[in-house]
Amino acid sequence: MNITLATCTAADIARHQEDLIDLLRDAVESGASVNFLLPFPAAEAAAYWSKVAAEVAGGERVVIVALEAAGRVVGCAHLALAGQPNGAHRAEVQKVLVHRRARRQGIARRLMQQVEQAARAAGRTLLVLDTETGSPAEALYTQMGYTRAGSIPDFAIRNDGGGLLATTLFYRRLS
Ligand SMILES: CC(C)(COP(=O)(O)OP(=O)(O)OC[C@H]1O[C@@H](n2cnc3c(N)ncnc32)[C@H](O)[C@@H]1OP(=O)(O)O)[C@@H](O)C(=O)NCCC(=O)NCCS
């Protein structure tokens, strides 16, 4: 699959909204713990992406997308820039998503590399993230050089409502 990466403006997010809704719903429906519960209506996903577009416009968030040759979005990764005065060196990696039809081709690895470039460009030298304990994403972040800081039991409700899931916190220094 021929994939290019692009950093989105708010207008790009609006232009790709249909694909982005599909990407997020695909992740939730695949069982991923990405903040939302099933059933996950398109309107809820649309509201999420509108909020994201506003944060991009406000300079609080960077959104990188993976585009296949036809220009359709098959993946994304976000960098939420900490806004606190004492956190100006820090950012959180969020919503690393690759559509099921495009997984295991190195797209997430490329998105993570691009996120790190964006962090450096924004003067951010500490990246933090959390992910479901035992999920495939844990292997991704470990492979990308992130350090496991610890695990919190019962952190999130399973997306089918059937119990609670632990999360693992990771960090990476970019110096
Ligand atoms: C996690 C996710 C982003 C990986 O995307 P991907 O493009 O398939 O990942 P890559 O092909 O770049 O894989 C990079 C590395 O991650 C690890 N990895 C990815 N998927 C894996 C899986 N299903 N099982 C085990 N390890 C996996 C491997 O170490 C892999 O390296 P390798 O292929 O050399 O073994 C994707 O499965 C996804 O979107 N999942 C649902 C959403 C989610 O959970 N996101 C994380 C939220 S924090």
The ligand as an SDF file (V2000), in Angstrom:
LIG
                    3D

 48 50  0  0  0  0  0  0  0  0999 V2000
   -2.1900   -0.4440   17.4210 C   0  0  0  0  0  0  0  0  0  0  0  0
   -2.3140   -0.0510   15.9430 C   0  0  0  0  0  0  0  0  0  0  0  0
   -2.3030    1.4680   15.8350 C   0  0  0  0  0  0  0  0  0  0  0  0
   -1.0970   -0.6150   15.1760 C   0  0  0  0  0  0  0  0  0  0  0  0
   -1.1520   -0.1350   13.8350 O   0  0  0  0  0  0  0  0  0  0  0  0
   -0.3490   -0.8640   12.6680 P   0  0  0  0  0  0  0  0  0  0  0  0
   -0.1990    0.0820   11.5360 O   0  0  0  0  0  0  0  0  0  0  0  0
   -0.9780   -2.1660   12.3720 O   0  0  0  0  0  0  0  0  0  0  0  0
    1.0750   -1.1170   13.3560 O   0  0  0  0  0  0  0  0  0  0  0  0
    2.4610   -1.3470   12.6090 P   0  0  0  0  0  0  0  0  0  0  0  0
    2.2480   -2.2070   11.3940 O   0  0  0  0  0  0  0  0  0  0  0  0
    3.1460   -0.0350   12.3980 O   0  0  0  0  0  0  0  0  0  0  0  0
    3.2430   -2.1910   13.7010 O   0  0  0  0  0  0  0  0  0  0  0  0
    4.3860   -1.6820   14.3960 C   0  0  0  0  0  0  0  0  0  0  0  0
    4.6820   -2.6280   15.5570 C   0  0  0  0  0  0  0  0  0  0  0  0
    3.6070   -2.5960   16.4890 O   0  0  0  0  0  0  0  0  0  0  0  0
    3.4230   -3.9070   17.0510 C   0  0  0  0  0  0  0  0  0  0  0  0
    2.1030   -4.4120   16.6610 N   0  0  0  0  0  0  0  0  0  0  0  0
    1.2070   -3.8200   15.8310 C   0  0  0  0  0  0  0  0  0  0  0  0
    0.0860   -4.5570   15.7540 N   0  0  0  0  0  0  0  0  0  0  0  0
    0.2710   -5.6250   16.5480 C   0  0  0  0  0  0  0  0  0  0  0  0
   -0.5350   -6.7420   16.8770 C   0  0  0  0  0  0  0  0  0  0  0  0
   -1.7710   -6.9010   16.3720 N   0  0  0  0  0  0  0  0  0  0  0  0
   -0.0240   -7.6560   17.7410 N   0  0  0  0  0  0  0  0  0  0  0  0
    1.2000   -7.5090   18.2670 C   0  0  0  0  0  0  0  0  0  0  0  0
    2.0260   -6.4610   17.9830 N   0  0  0  0  0  0  0  0  0  0  0  0
    1.5540   -5.5400   17.1430 C   0  0  0  0  0  0  0  0  0  0  0  0
    4.5190   -4.7650   16.4890 C   0  0  0  0  0  0  0  0  0  0  0  0
    5.6330   -4.6360   17.3600 O   0  0  0  0  0  0  0  0  0  0  0  0
    4.7990   -4.0800   15.1680 C   0  0  0  0  0  0  0  0  0  0  0  0
    6.0730   -4.3120   14.6690 O   0  0  0  0  0  0  0  0  0  0  0  0
    6.3430   -5.5780   13.6790 P   0  0  0  0  0  0  0  0  0  0  0  0
    5.2950   -5.5140   12.6050 O   0  0  0  0  0  0  0  0  0  0  0  0
    7.7300   -5.3310   13.1940 O   0  0  0  0  0  0  0  0  0  0  0  0
    6.1630   -6.7920   14.5350 O   0  0  0  0  0  0  0  0  0  0  0  0
   -3.6030   -0.6540   15.3000 C   0  0  0  0  0  0  0  0  0  0  0  0
   -3.6590   -2.0360   15.5900 O   0  0  0  0  0  0  0  0  0  0  0  0
   -4.8710    0.0100   15.7640 C   0  0  0  0  0  0  0  0  0  0  0  0
   -5.3100    1.0130   15.1830 O   0  0  0  0  0  0  0  0  0  0  0  0
   -5.5010   -0.5440   16.8190 N   0  0  0  0  0  0  0  0  0  0  0  0
   -6.7680   -0.0010   17.3210 C   0  0  0  0  0  0  0  0  0  0  0  0
   -6.5840    1.3660   17.9430 C   0  0  0  0  0  0  0  0  0  0  0  0
   -5.6400    1.3590   19.1230 C   0  0  0  0  0  0  0  0  0  0  0  0
   -5.7070    0.5110   19.9980 O   0  0  0  0  0  0  0  0  0  0  0  0
   -4.7430    2.3530   19.1280 N   0  0  0  0  0  0  0  0  0  0  0  0
   -3.8800    2.6200   20.2380 C   0  0  0  0  0  0  0  0  0  0  0  0
   -4.6160    3.5030   21.1840 C   0  0  0  0  0  0  0  0  0  0  0  0
   -3.5260    4.2250   22.3450 S   0  0  0  0  0  0  0  0  0  0  0  0
  1  2  1  0
  2  3  1  0
  2  4  1  0
  2 36  1  0
  4  5  1  0
  5  6  1  0
  6  7  2  0
  6  8  1  0
  6  9  1  0
  9 10  1  0
 10 11  2  0
 10 12  1  0
 10 13  1  0
 13 14  1  0
 14 15  1  0
 15 16  1  0
 15 30  1  0
 16 17  1  0
 17 18  1  0
 17 28  1  0
 18 19  1  0
 18 27  1  0
 19 20  2  0
 20 21  1  0
 21 22  1  0
 21 27  2  0
 22 23  1  0
 22 24  2  0
 24 25  1  0
 25 26  2  0
 26 27  1  0
 28 29  1  0
 28 30  1  0
 30 31  1  0
 31 32  1  0
 32 33  2  0
 32 34  1  0
 32 35  1  0
 36 37  1  0
 36 38  1  0
 38 39  2  0
 38 40  1  0
 40 41  1  0
 41 42  1  0
 42 43  1  0
 43 44  2  0
 43 45  1  0
 45 46  1  0
 46 47  1  0
 47 48  1  0
M  END
$$$$
